[in-house]
Amino acid sequence: MNWDVKSVRALENFVLSVELRDGRLGQFDMKPYLDFGAFKQLRERGYFEQVSVQFGAITWPQGQDIAPDTLIANMHWVAVLEAN
């Protein structure tokens, strides 16, 4: 699917660098979510950096994830790469 995440990397200031399978590259700011529910745990930098991709979605070890529609709607797009 177009929103499937290919790779994700934690950047400074609780921002994620995200590459989608369709070649779009963007940044997703997690700061607006860090005061809510299970996302509070992500305020610990070491845990935030454990971000990974499972089944095309951004996730963390304790089950936090970003809904695809939220990701796409709030992504700051920075480039379109050649899709593989």
N, C-alpha and C positions, 0 to 999 in steps of 0.2 A: 504494500500500500504506500501511497505517497508520503504519509506521515511516519512510516517506519524509521526509527532511529538507527543509523549505522554506527555512530560513535558519539561518545560524550566525554567531556573533560571538565573538571572543576577548575575555574579561574579564580582570581582574587575577588574579594568583595561579594562572595556568594552568587557568582554568575557562572552559568554553565555554557560551554562551547558545544554546540550540537551540530552534527552532520546527519542529514536525512539520506535515505537510500536513493532518492531522486536527484541528489547532487546539491541540494540547497544547504547552505551553511549559515548558522545564526548563533545568536547569544540569547539565553533565557535568564532573566534576573529572578532569583529565588527569594530575595529579601522581602517582598510583600507577603510571602507565605509562611515565614519563619515564626510568626506569633500564633499560629493556629494548630491545634491538635497534634497529630503525630509529627508534623513538620518542625515542631519546636526542637526536636532532637538534632535536626540538621544544623542548628546554631553552633554545635561543637564542630570546629573546623576539621578535625581528624575524621569524624564520621561523615561530614559533608563530602569529603574527598573520596569516600568509598563508593561514589556513584558509579553505576554500570548500566549496561543495556541488557535487558532480558526480553525475548520475544518482541523485539522492536520498540520497547518502551524504556523510559528512564526510570531506574529503581535504585533503592538503597537496601542494605541487608535486613533491616527490620520491617520491610514491606511498604515503605513510603514509595509512591510513584507519582508521576505527572500524567494526567489524562491527556491523550493525544489532542483533543480539541483545545484544551488550555494551552498546551505547548504551541500549537500552530497559531492560535489567536494572539499570543503574547510574545512571540519570537521577534527579536530584532534581526532582520536578515542582513547578512554582510556579504554574501557571495553565492554564486551558482557554480558548482564544480562539475566536471564531467562525471556523470553517473556511471558506476561500474555494475 
